Amino acid sequence: MKKFFPLLLFCIFISCGDDKPNPCIVAEDFILEELNYPAEANVSVFNCNSEENSTFNYTVWHKVEASNAFGVKKEIVFKLKLKYNGTGITTDASNWDLISVRSEEL
């Protein structure tokens, strides 16, 4: 129990400390839907940048290593426009709308 309590406090601190949505986390769900071979993709939140355009509207650039239509591993940059609906868990993709998505192989 003693080991569990500090972990619980840490989780509460992380989840309650900043209620601002992180579109990079949700973008991963939308990106995986676009890929031909999502199970083979290497998607990392560290390869992501986002910009808040207006309240709850974001542009996200996310670099992913994934197999293209021919099965060849490539780096692909995705540009997504996302809108958070303002309610619910910010990491749940069902609380977000995908406005547009574009991708380009590097």
Residue, then its C-alpha position, 0 to 999 in steps of 0.5 A: m500500500k505504501k508503494f501504491f500511494p505515491l503512484l496514485l498521488f503522481c497520477i492525480f497530479i499529472s491528470c489534474g495539473d493541466d486540463k489543456p488538451n494535448p492534440c498530439i496524443v489524440a492525433e495518433d488514433f486518427i493517424l493509425e486509421e489512415l495507415n495501410y499497416p497500422a500494426e507495423a507503425n512507429v508512432s511516438v508523441f515525441n515526433c509531434n508538434s501542435e499549434e492552437n489556432s483558436t479555442f480548441n482548434y489545433t494544427v498537428w504535425h506528426k512524423v511517423e515511421a510506417s509502411n507505405a502501400f507497397g509495404v516499404k518502411k518510410e517516414i511520413v509526415f501527417k498534418l492534421k486539423l483537429k477540434y476538441n469538443g470541449t467536454g469529456i476526456t481530452t485523450d479520448a478521440s471520440n471527443w475530437d473531430l478530425i477536420s482534415v488530414r494530409s500526409e507526405e512521405l519523406 
